[in-house]
Amino acid sequence: MRKDVTNNVAKISSEIADEAKTQIAYVPYWRLCPSPLNVRKRRPTGIESLAETIDAKGVMQNLVAHELKGRTKVPKLGVCAGQRRLAALDLLCEQGRITRDYLVPVLTVSEGEALAASLIENREREAMHIADECVAFRLLTEEGKSVAHIAALFKVPDIAVRRALKIANLSPVLLDLLRDDRLDYEQAKVLVLADDHATQERVWNDAHNAWQQRPSELRAAITTAEIDARANALAKFVGLEAYEAAGGYIRRDLFSDDQNAGYIEDADLLHRLATDRLIELSQAVCAEGWAWVETRTRYEALEIMRHDRIPSTTRQPTRAEADELAALVAKRDAAYMELNAYYDEDGEPDEARQDRLDAAVTAATYAVDQYAERFESFDADDMKGAGVFVYLDDDGQVCIERGLVRRDSASGQPASAHAVHQTATRERTPKERPLHGEKLCKRLTAHRTAAVQIELARQPGVALAALIFRMIPVVFDEVYGHAYIDQAVRIDVHTTRDALVSNADDMAESVAWNALEGERSKWARMLPKRTEELLTWLLRQDSDVMSNLFAFCVAATVDGISPADRAHPVNELANTLEVDLTRYWKATRAGYFEHVPKDRIVTVVGETVSAQAAGELRGMKKGDAAAASERRMTDSGWLPEVLRNRDVPERIAYGRWDDDGETSDEAETETASVETGDSPSDGEAEETEAA
């Protein structure tokens, strides 16, 4: 049935086209009126912009009409195809911009052909391709038309015209691909970030695989050495206007609604501007009487954590200060409520709105923090031996850490004494030298712990189960009192953050650590600064906030650092979470190869890369071999045995319950064997003490 209709329409269309050569004529506007045979019944839209085009260029496409029966000497013509053009002419006539005698090109058809003609025009019409539309805009500019003139002519915003002109700047080869739909509009928007055609074509031709042709990958290829102004803290702090005023170049992204969208080319200039401004701001802090003040363009968590702190006192605010602080807190809470309301809404996500709400929350939280700092004070004598870090956070806001004291390096004596004791023990009990020493094991298992922590923080359900798993044997000791509790992963109310840093000095480069610190900063901004407000704040939060905050807190307490390569309880969590440690750890010179003998390096490279690569290392010095191994191994996915070991300790019970709740004789025998067994090794004792 549908095939027959299509064939009839095509036949009539051909007949009408043949007749059009002789029957198109110019008729006065007053003879035209809507036809009852027009198949499009919906009220036409966009009439104003079409009227402007007709006023400027005339009616460039003829209307199709048929004679209406009536008693008038000159019959009216009913427009069966061209309803929008007729409505635009009506508007121009009403406004006095054309007369009733204005001539309009019209193809006159019979009443029998009118319905088919209307169907043909409305059904077979194809929208103009975006590539052709953009090129047409460019041709108008080449004729001398301004962006404002084109925008007014077509009733579109100026930015729409500028974006079209940007797309028209694609190389002719890529424009042809866009017309043929072998390049989509999203990809084109990214490729025009490059102004020259050679770069555009090179980036597209280098994208051999489908994933390389994704807009995000194309953007990364074009802006590989540039800084995204929307996400960079220094760019937010300095401001794009100041950067450009200093002579910096910005690659603008016209297709983003963010006014700060663009890519900064001169990273050195940006860093210098940020440093100069931070030094200027730090002068006021110097005047407070501190022994030293240092500036940083980023938050150096490891550096700050290596300092002690002097005590401070917090005074009560005056009534006026309390009122002002209350107003800031109310504004912050309102911003959070609006953001939470957005998350509760159904429908498609609005990234622009979410970014705007996030920015409002960040600004309001920062305002509260800055205002609350004025109530904290330090003793003048303590300040003479302490200092301050002035740094930027991830949002480009200035933060000040006051009251920091550099630690005395002489504090390491107890550790040295402990090391002597360990040496003496080994002399008494000779053991086979392990593949990885205690220090390296602790380094590697610290990275393992960080990976487990960030994965656990993302799964509140597993975090809840892990904590309850640890608590139940303590609460129900009458049931589980015979179990060896240390077989469960250690989770206490203390953070392992310092332990991770102290055992792995390369932790700052860890993907897991940076993700954890990002989460920590996010929650720290959200939490109230006063302890007395904390419970009330928690009770006001919705279940999503509570579950995710709970998961992070549980994750931050997980302790999986071990001085030896052996089965560890943390592996039970790692296996449950299916943690892929290759995502979080890579074999680097500083992280692994500098801490093992050269023979070990050669063995690892030989097993992982090739015997030829291993042979090249044998003639090198240890440092050169370590550096060369990093280049060969970084992306290999190789893990040392410590991190490949996913074994969980064997579960040992001091007794076993029968169904009647009594301990069996067999259980007593088992208990005796455990109690009279060998004492823990030195490594085990150290691990227990460290935990």
Beta strands, then each sheet from edge to edge (+ up, - down):
strand 1: 24-28
strand 2: 32-34
strand 3: 63-67
strand 4: 77-81
strand 5: 103-108
strand 6: 227-228
strand 7: 250-252
strand 8: 262-264
strand 9: 292-296
strand 10: 307-309
strand 11: 313-314
strand 12: 376-377
strand 13: 387-392
strand 14: 398-406
strand 15: 490-491
strand 16: 558-559
sheet 1: 1+ 5- 3- 4+ 2+
sheet 2: 6+ 8- 7+
sheet 3: 9+ 13+ 14- 10+
sheet 4: 11+ 12-
sheet 5: 15+ 16-
end
